[in-house]
Amino acid sequence: MDVMAARKTTPGSATVRKVAIVGGNRIPFARSNGPYARASNQDMFTAALDGLVSRFSLQDELIGEVAAGAVLKHSKDFNLARESVLGSKLAPATPASDVQMACGTGLQAVLTVAHKIALGEIDSAIAGGVDTTSDAPLAVNPDLRQILVQLNAAKTLADRLKLVAKIRPGHIVPEIPRNSEPRTGLSMGEHAALTAKVWDVAREAQDELAATSHRNLAAAYERGFFDDLVTPFLKLARDQNLRPDSSPEKLAKLKPVYGGADGTMTAGNSTPLTDGASTVLLATDEWAKAHQLPVLAYLTFSQTAAVDYVHGDEGLLMAPAYAVPRMLDRAGLALQDFDFYEIHEAFASQVLATLKAWEDPAFAKEKLGLDAPLGSIDRSKLNVNGSSLAAGHPFAATGGRIVATLAKLLHEKGSGRGLISICAAGGQGVTAILEK
Ligand SMILES: CC(=O)CC(=O)SCCNC(=O)CCNC(=O)[C@H](O)C(C)(C)COP(=O)(O)OP(=O)(O)OC[C@H]1O[C@@H](n2cnc3c(N)ncnc32)[C@H](O)[C@@H]1OP(=O)(O)O
């Protein structure tokens, strides 16, 4: 058989197809140890999936692939995306894969399936993410783990008793996952506080950004922007962290939580620990049309980057400052060519340090190898419906929330372009462009 003749395409000839965003769905985000305290990653992600199924009439639909992840996973979550599909109303033959890129997971999951749609492997996909800090995986002491594994394999009662006799009271203390970088031992907040000092990010500017995030999210709820998205889950109808009465004056009263007594970062201008899940439906134009579903926007560019925060002088959460200029160069766009900027608010200081880096001639020259800085953005276009400071940040669920929000904003506007920028632990960043 002539293999080449049998192929529908020859190597290198695959055409890139447009990737449409049909829409998203999420459960409202809850504060840690709040209403979702007893819900698992799988419970929440399945609820977000089924919400999408019901929104877009996908009952029993064979989707090309579901890609999703969680940053904090129990061992039972090893096949989280697939198990969630099997628990959902999608066709059980829908394949699924797990993705992991810290807080970039949700957007990375979108890119994983988008690239498959672009290359013609699949025509439809769901991407998303979920996280619970309430049900964080606790590991047992490594010595106890060894004993328990051997106990499981022991053949005789005598062997089992010998192993049980090795258990000591100290073995019972569990290992609690720390919100810290393994290579520095510093928490992400402590890293962000160092960056805030380097970039001289003022407390007032951070509090102003946080208050604006709450004001914008509250206004988006008021005008019904989320009415079609939100699936009430365990009786929660809105993001629980939202405080519409947040003001710079109230936020100014909070004590620093990172960076020592004269630190500028507080519980109000840092993201809270959060539980939640989000999903996004992506497809080809043809698939959306055949299913009589809308196309809100197209995913047109993406770029990841990482910084050497261990040996270099880079801030842990500054990788998007590098990814965005590379993406803009490939797209032939300037930083100002956008109608919306969705910059994940891990911490207010992280957003402000990134904006300062883009405005800085020395950063442009020395770090980006550019003659001129990217410049300033119109701040009225930044996170217009609020972001992680107000909504909360269930790590892997944030990317899906942002993609769905931006696609809908572009659809409402009728045309335009939006930039997504997400920083992630490990010194990584994931960025993308959506266009209508
Ligand atoms: C993960 C990645 O890959 C990349 C990233 O995104 S990095 C970002 C990851 N996120 C983090 O690391 C932050 C995680 N957050 C935390 O650990 C905790 O939320 C925190 C240490 C920042 C604060 O914890 P906490 O002190 O328990 O917060 P909390 O009790 O809610 O708030 C403290 C006070 O501030 C007040 N407050 C919080 N927000 C407020 C607001 N908007 N307005 C007014 N007051 C507010 C609270 O009411 C509370 O006041 P009282 O003490 O009087 O009750």
The ligand as a Gaussian input file, in Angstrom:
#p B3LYP/6-31G(d) Opt

LIG

0 1
 C       -0.087000      29.627000      42.422000
 C        0.652000      30.158000      41.263000
 O        1.207000      29.362000      40.500000
 C        0.760000      31.638000      40.990000
 C       -0.063000      32.534000      41.852000
 O       -1.165000      32.862000      41.577000
 S        0.672000      33.058000      43.250000
 C       -0.660000      33.529000      44.304000
 C       -1.105000      32.413000      45.164000
 N       -1.800000      32.987000      46.289000
 C       -1.223000      33.121000      47.482000
 O       -0.102000      32.717000      47.713000
 C       -1.997000      33.839000      48.541000
 C       -2.678000      32.861000      49.399000
 N       -3.396000      33.598000      50.432000
 C       -3.211000      33.354000      51.743000
 O       -2.395000      32.521000      52.118000
 C       -4.075000      34.107000      52.709000
 O       -5.253000      34.516000      52.076000
 C       -3.357000      35.363000      53.292000
 C       -2.102000      34.924000      54.049000
 C       -2.957000      36.354000      52.201000
 C       -4.305000      36.094000      54.248000
 O       -4.802000      35.153000      55.153000
 P       -5.741000      35.573000      56.374000
 O       -5.024000      36.556000      57.244000
 O       -6.251000      34.320000      56.966000
 O       -6.906000      36.358000      55.613000
 P       -8.340000      36.789000      56.128000
 O       -8.590000      36.316000      57.518000
 O       -9.312000      36.448000      55.079000
 O       -8.218000      38.363000      56.135000
 C       -7.488000      39.058000      57.135000
 C       -8.252000      40.317000      57.479000
 O       -8.315000      41.124000      56.297000
 C       -9.654000      41.520000      56.083000
 N       -9.879000      41.696000      54.643000
 C       -9.527000      40.838000      53.659000
 N       -9.923000      41.339000      52.472000
 C      -10.513000      42.529000      52.729000
 C      -11.141000      43.505000      51.903000
 N      -11.219000      43.364000      50.567000
 N      -11.660000      44.613000      52.496000
 C      -11.582000      44.781000      53.841000
 N      -11.005000      43.870000      54.677000
 C      -10.487000      42.763000      54.108000
 C      -10.469000      40.366000      56.665000
 O      -11.783000      40.755000      56.969000
 C       -9.691000      40.030000      57.907000
 O      -10.029000      40.953000      58.912000
 P      -10.193000      40.453000      60.443000
 O       -8.824000      39.949000      60.823000
 O      -10.621000      41.678000      61.149000
 O      -11.204000      39.341000      60.402000

